[in-house]
Amino acid sequence: MRNIIAITQVSLDGVMQAPGGPDEDRGSGFAHGGWAMPFMDDPMHPGIARNFTGEFDLLLGRRTYQIFAAYWPNHDDNPIGKAFNQATKYAVTRSLDTFSWKNSRAIGGDVVDELRRLKASEGPALHVWGSSELLQTLIAADLVDEYRLWVFPVVLGKGKRLFESSAPRRTLALVETERTQKGVLLNTYRPVDRGEGEGSH
């Protein structure tokens, strides 16, 4: 059984859309792309760096997979790139059928059934980065075992949110928190009725 871990950058009002760059996701006229970057004073802060150590695989939506695949294969000389390139990448997609990024596999068909089978298989934890549409599917199916939320001190007003209005009620326990110099909170939450998982104390 694998743990599914959502690693997500969110604003104070819960927006997760396009934190990294202006053209990352302009859906619905979103004009604040790159909002997280002014606060990333130390991308290898110990709390952040722990997400790239140990063995893990990646579970990504199509858009996030394509963004990552266009960048990280050429950055094997940095610890993030090295970790991502070594991982098996599972891309949830119905449109991609060929992959240039090594160790990539498609998940299609009945996505929830496929994700349940993947979660039940043997292997390392599955890290979900970004992938807002995929996360809505995972949240609705109650498949997320841990949320690692990087909460940035900025209010955006609109945009895609981690927990949309359709999200089912769920109580989460805050199991770890850290603060960067620029005020980013690195919070780890787990559903209270789940067993201990990767990163437990």
Buried (B, 14 or more C-beta within 10 A) or exposed (E): EBBBBBBBBBBEEBBBBBBBEBEBBEEEEBEBBEBBBEBBEEEEBEBBBBBBEEEBBBBBBBBBBBBBBEEBBEEEEEBBBBBBBEBBBBBBBEEBEEBEBEBBEBBEEEBEEBBEEBBEEEEBBBBBBBBBBBBBBBBEBEBBBBBBBBBBEBEBEEBBBBBEEEEEEBEBEEBBEBEBEEEBBBBBBBBEEBEEBBBEE
